[in-house]
């Protein structure tokens, strides 16, 4: 049997098993809260697994290996440090408090802290859709690239992976996603370190004058921030270091935890796992560049898998790469369904009805998942630059909402007027930065790598300044 055929069989069996698992756990989904936050019943292992899996996507794995191949070990770890560090900060600072407060999506916290406003829900919904969909598209792009290298067509690969994600997410909701995440994280924890070990063994055959240690040192020793990459480091580390705690995907997962302690420590443990795996990925990229200098940076990791491993082992590791992509993708689809059903359908159009009592909520959630998957497939073939695609689409939502949400937890004197002022200022900068980062009239007008840093800084100054000059509104819940 040809190597590509073996790889294809392993991958198809793996995807079929994930769909079957989603179908099995769908029996647990009775209420809308079961679909969106797993009935708030997740223990520490499942909470840790799903929080780690959502961050171990195309950015950390494929983007990280490409950065390491081009610039050295540490640049390949930047994105993982941002994501993993963001989870750790979320656990230590806000996850427990927000889990105690309850809610389904981040704007539930905003409503309880500063008062419910429909226009804030509409803005959060409108600004978050391109963010979540853009990241989802980036994951599908990565899936298509992975499967192309191993014999599948690009569009064919995107359709296969999107179809599998769509089915098990629509079947089981958060229960399906979390169960699959647990399996996928196990696959990643086996596959990625395996490639790192085999690459190290292969490096010893290069015949470097300094031996294996000399070759290893040459491959991985690099400044933490190489010359000229300062703003790039900020671009890859800062947005997620600060934003993960209030992002829809992470928020809905620690809201699924069965207790405050599980939410807190699930985030911390997940962050440590992400950082550890990002180090493995950076090592593979840096060593792979030494092993295969003729291979493009984006292809170093897949090429190492196909070259270094037996076809069956390669199939397992390819499944690990797909697991990384799919674990982020399924979380995004559930987040999109939460954004539509909770923010728009419930809080804007039916605010007097609780989510579990609202009719057609599960059906709407499933419809959003299906339509988002289809839209992702259509868009994926037209986008370029995985890491840029992930981060740029975050600018409008995170620029406007991060400071009000984090400030609501960490700053006891925060007021509704301060939060709203911060929303407008940060949102305006975020939108302009987004427009400057995508093709259009103002593309390239300024360095968008620092766009979110500017949005966060200005928003925080306004947030504190206005809050100090105003009084909390009646009924607002202080922290």
Secondary structure, 3 states (H helix, E strand, C coil): CCHHHHHHHHHHHHHHHHHHHHHHHHHHCCCHHHHHHHHHCECHHHHHHHHHHHHCCHHHHHHHHHHHHHHCHHHHHHHHHHHHHHHHHHHHHHHHHHHHHCCCCHHHHHHHHHCCCHHHHHHHHHHHHHHHHHHHHHHHHHHHHHHHHCCCCHHHHHHHHHHHHHHHHHHHHHHHHHHHHHHHHHHHHHHHHHHHHHHHHHHHHHCCCCHHHHHHHHHHCCCCCCCCCHHHHHHHHHHHHHHHHHCHHHHHHHCCECCHHHHHHHHHHHHHHHHHHHHHHHHHHHHHHHHCCCCCHHHHHHHHHHHHCCHHHHHHHHHHHHHHHHHHHHHHHHHHHHHHHHHHHHCCCCCCCCHHHCCCHHHHHHHHHHHHHHHHHHHHCCCCCHHHHHHHCCHHHHHHHHHHHHHHHHCCCCCHHHHHHHHHHHHHHHHHHHHHHCCCCCCCCCCHHHHHHHHHHHHHHHHHHHHHHCCCCCCCCCC
